[in-house]
Amino acid sequence: MINALETRVTAATQMLNVFLTVDVEIWCDGWAGIDTKFPEAFQRYIYGCTDRGEFGVRYQAELLKEHGLIGVFFVEPLFSGRFGLEPLTEIVALLREREQEIQLHLHTEWVDEWPTQVFACGRGKQQFLRLFPRDEQCMLIADGMHRLERAGADPVNCFRAGSFGFNADTLDALAACGIPYDSSYNATAFGRDSGVAPGTIVTDVHIERGVTEYPMTVYDTGFGRLRHTQLGACSWAELERLLWAALEENRQSFVLLSHSFELLTQAKTQPDRVVVSRFQKLCRFLDRHRDSFRVRGFHGLCDAPTISQPPPLRGSAWLSALRNVEQLYRRSYQ
């Protein structure tokens, strides 16, 4: 089935912009004793250290570079308010050395872990940026931009809210901070109640409030449910089929999600061999088909917003069922 679809679209002249996005973030598996836990958490969540080697940011960035591909690494900087700029600088340096794009990611859970509170009335832990009023969202975005630049990153021009927890106020805050692109809209998370394009499922490029939205690519699994494209949540057969389908339908963008720790098992002590294989296949595929798929970042991007939003891509019930079998196999070695 995929081969037939590939044959139909390889003769086409259009190209599809593909964004391989990686959320780079650190967690200490709870908030108690984080000062003690942080050094080991940094090694696990950033480097993906296992007894079989590294499978984190450095491994992913090197594999992308080997195939001549660029990833968009959305780096979370607010943790540095607790642990200082040095570990953030380390992350930025290893990505710059491998010629990958660095953009801004915020997990606002870190804010109340700072020694000095930013807001006069402490709110406790706030998981989503959308829980802050617009002016405070602007403050946090500007703070994150400043931290990344101090760590050696080029000025960012795209943003993604942690856990996709954004709203329409976020777009106003981004515009005020001079960030023209956002990739926080996820129709399977908070996208449809964000206040962005109310009454519409945003599935492709969309401009609102002076900001261009590049939403997560979503698809109907074949069982009437939407699923976003994520390396650890979609089989390789599904991803390949969806890429060809997006190209055939002349979509403008395909946004795939991964994480700095996505190639590890749930315990984050060993590589997840199925997901590692998916990532390797994806890199080889996009390298081989660069005449159809333009893997790129947000720097130097020219907008071409859709006039109307296309429906979600259609997946395959058969491939969804096979993915469920594969996911069961993954659980056997987690």
C-alpha positions in Angstrom: 0.0 0.0 0.0 2.8 2.4 0.9 4.7 1.6 -2.2 1.7 2.4 -4.4 1.3 5.7 -2.6 5.0 6.5 -3.1 4.8 5.7 -6.8 1.9 8.2 -7.2 3.6 11.1 -5.5 7.2 10.7 -6.5 6.3 12.1 -9.9 4.9 15.2 -8.3 6.9 18.4 -8.3 5.7 19.8 -4.9 7.8 19.4 -1.8 6.7 19.0 1.8 8.3 21.0 4.7 9.1 18.5 7.4 9.9 19.7 10.9 11.6 17.1 13.1 11.0 18.7 16.5 12.7 17.5 19.7 11.6 18.8 23.1 14.7 19.0 25.3 13.8 19.0 29.0 15.0 17.7 32.3 13.0 16.1 35.1 14.1 14.9 38.5 11.2 12.3 38.9 9.5 14.4 41.5 10.2 17.7 43.2 11.6 16.5 46.5 15.4 16.5 46.8 15.9 17.9 43.3 19.3 19.4 44.1 20.6 15.9 44.9 18.8 14.3 42.0 19.7 16.9 39.3 23.2 15.7 38.2 22.0 12.1 37.5 18.8 13.4 35.9 20.8 15.7 33.6 22.8 12.7 32.3 19.7 10.6 31.7 17.4 13.2 30.1 20.0 15.1 28.1 22.7 12.5 27.2 20.6 9.4 27.5 23.4 7.5 29.1 23.1 3.7 29.2 25.5 0.7 29.4 25.0 0.4 25.7 26.0 4.0 25.0 24.3 7.4 24.6 20.9 7.8 23.0 20.0 11.4 24.0 20.5 14.8 22.5 24.1 14.2 21.3 23.3 10.9 19.6 20.2 12.3 17.9 21.9 15.5 16.8 24.9 13.5 15.4 22.6 11.1 13.5 20.7 13.9 12.0 23.9 15.7 10.9 25.3 12.5 9.4 22.3 12.3 7.1 22.5 16.0 6.3 19.3 16.8 8.2 18.4 19.5 10.6 16.3 19.0 13.7 14.4 21.7 15.6 15.4 21.3 19.3 13.0 23.1 21.5 15.2 23.7 24.6 13.7 24.3 28.0 15.7 26.9 29.9 13.7 27.7 33.0 15.4 24.9 35.0 18.5 27.1 35.0 16.8 29.4 37.4 17.4 26.7 40.0 20.6 25.1 38.7 22.5 27.9 37.0 23.5 28.6 33.4 26.3 26.1 33.0 24.2 23.0 32.2 22.0 25.0 29.8 25.2 26.3 28.1 26.3 22.7 27.8 23.1 21.7 26.0 23.3 24.7 23.6 27.0 24.0 22.8 26.4 20.4 21.9 23.6 21.3 19.5 25.5 24.2 17.9 28.5 22.0 17.3 26.2 19.6 15.4 24.6 22.4 13.4 21.1 21.9 14.8 18.4 24.6 15.3 17.7 25.7 18.8 14.2 27.1 19.7 12.4 28.0 22.9 10.4 25.6 25.1 9.0 26.5 28.5 7.9 24.2 31.4 6.5 26.7 33.9 6.6 24.1 36.7 10.2 25.3 37.3 9.2 28.8 38.2 8.3 28.2 41.8 11.6 26.3 42.2 13.6 29.4 41.7 15.3 30.8 44.9 13.7 34.2 44.2 10.1 34.3 43.2 9.3 36.2 40.0 5.7 37.1 40.9 4.8 39.0 44.0 1.9 36.6 44.8 3.3 33.1 44.8 0.9 30.7 43.0 2.6 27.5 43.7 3.3 25.1 40.9 1.7 26.0 37.6 2.0 23.2 35.0 0.9 25.1 32.0 1.8 28.5 30.5 -1.9 29.1 29.7 -2.6 29.4 33.5 -0.7 32.7 33.6 -2.2 36.0 32.4 -0.9 37.5 29.2 1.6 39.9 30.7 3.1 37.2 32.9 3.3 34.9 29.9 5.2 37.6 28.1 7.6 37.9 31.1 8.3 34.2 31.1 8.9 34.0 27.4 11.2 37.0 27.5 13.1 35.4 30.4 13.5 32.1 28.5 14.8 33.9 25.4 17.3 35.8 27.5 18.5 32.6 29.2 19.1 30.8 25.9 21.0 33.8 24.4 23.2 34.0 27.5 23.9 30.3 27.1 25.1 30.9 23.5 22.1 30.3 21.4 21.2 32.4 18.4 18.0 34.5 18.9 15.0 32.2 18.7 12.1 32.7 16.3 9.8 29.9 17.3 8.2 28.7 20.5 6.5 25.6 21.9 4.7 25.6 25.3 5.5 22.8 27.7 2.9 20.0 27.4 1.3 22.1 24.6 -0.3 24.1 27.4 -0.8 27.4 25.6 -3.8 29.6 24.7 -4.6 32.6 22.5 -2.9 35.0 25.0 0.3 33.1 24.3 0.2 34.3 20.7 -0.1 37.9 21.8 2.8 37.4 24.2 4.9 35.9 21.5 4.2 38.8 19.1 5.1 41.2 21.9 8.4 39.4 22.4 9.2 39.4 18.6 8.8 35.7 18.1 6.9 35.1 14.8 6.4 31.4 14.9 4.7 29.0 17.3 4.4 25.2 17.3 2.2 24.7 20.5 -1.1 23.8 18.8 -1.9 20.1 19.2 -5.4 19.1 18.4 -5.1 16.0 20.6 -4.1 18.2 23.6 -5.1 21.8 24.4 -5.3 23.0 20.8 -9.1 22.9 20.3 -9.9 24.8 23.5 -7.0 27.2 23.2 -9.0 30.0 21.7 -7.0 29.8 18.5 -9.2 29.5 15.4 -12.3 28.7 17.5 -14.5 26.1 15.8 -11.7 24.8 13.6 -9.2 22.1 14.0 -5.9 23.6 12.9 -4.0 21.0 10.9 -1.6 23.1 8.8 0.0 26.5 8.7 -2.2 29.2 10.2 -1.6 32.9 10.9 -3.4 34.5 13.9 -2.6 37.6 16.0 0.6 38.3 14.1 2.0 34.8 14.8 2.3 31.9 12.3 1.2 28.6 13.8 2.8 25.4 12.8 0.6 22.8 14.5 1.5 19.2 15.4 0.5 16.9 12.5 -2.5 14.8 13.6 -4.2 11.9 11.9 -7.3 9.7 12.3 -6.1 6.3 13.4 -8.9 4.6 11.4 -10.9 4.1 14.6 -12.3 7.6 14.8 -9.6 8.9 17.1 -7.1 11.6 16.5 -3.4 10.9 17.2 -0.5 13.3 16.9 2.7 12.2 15.1 5.3 11.3 17.6 8.3 9.1 17.3 7.5 7.0 20.4 3.8 6.8 19.7 3.6 5.9 15.9 5.0 2.9 14.2 7.5 3.4 11.3 4.9 2.0 8.8 2.4 4.7 10.0 4.9 7.5 9.8 6.0 6.5 6.3 2.5 6.3 5.1 1.5 9.6 6.6 4.5 11.4 5.1 3.6 10.2 1.6 0.0 11.1 2.2 0.8 14.6 3.4 2.9 15.1 0.3 0.2 13.8 -2.1 -2.4 16.1 -0.5 -0.1 19.0 -1.0 0.1 19.9 2.7 2.5 22.7 3.6 4.0 21.2 6.8 4.5 17.9 8.6 5.5 18.4 12.3 6.8 15.4 14.1 7.4 15.3 17.9 10.2 13.6 19.8 12.0 14.3 23.1 15.6 14.3 24.3 14.8 11.0 26.1 12.5 9.5 23.6 14.9 6.7 22.5 15.1 5.3 26.1 12.9 2.8 27.8 10.4 4.1 30.3 12.9 3.5 33.2 15.4 5.5 31.1 18.1 3.0 31.8 18.3 1.3 28.4 17.8 2.2 24.8 14.3 1.4 23.4 15.4 -0.7 20.5 12.1 -0.2 18.6 12.1 3.6 18.8 15.9 3.7 18.1 15.2 1.7 14.9 12.3 4.1 14.0 14.6 7.1 14.3 17.3 5.5 12.2 14.7 4.5 9.5 13.3 8.0 9.5 16.7 9.6 9.0 17.6 7.2 6.2 14.2 7.8 4.5 14.3 11.6 4.6 17.9 11.5 3.4 16.9 9.2 0.5 13.8 11.2 -0.4 15.1 14.8 -0.1 13.7 15.6 -3.5 10.2 15.2 -2.0 10.7 16.1 1.7 12.4 19.3 2.8 13.6 18.8 6.3 14.2 22.2 7.8 13.9 24.6 10.8 12.2 27.9 11.3 15.1 30.2 10.5 14.8 31.6 7.0 11.2 30.3 6.7 8.8 31.9 4.3 5.2 31.8 5.3 2.5 30.3 3.1 -0.6 30.0 5.3 -3.4 27.8 4.2 -6.7 29.5 3.1 -8.7 26.7 4.8 -7.7 24.0 7.1 -7.6 20.5 5.6 -9.0 17.6 7.6 -6.7 15.5 9.6 -4.6 13.0 7.7 -6.2 9.6 7.4 -4.4 6.7 9.0 -5.0 3.0 8.5 -6.9 0.9 11.0 -4.7 -2.1 9.9 -1.5 -0.2 10.6 -2.9 1.1 13.9 -3.6 -2.5 15.0 -0.1 -3.5 14.0 1.2 -0.5 16.0 -0.7 -1.7 19.1 1.0 -5.1 18.7 4.4 -3.5 18.4 3.7 -1.3 21.5 2.9 -4.5 23.4 6.2 -5.9 22.4 7.9 -2.7 23.6 6.3 -3.1 27.0 7.8 -6.6 27.4 11.3 -5.1 27.8 10.4 -1.8 29.5 
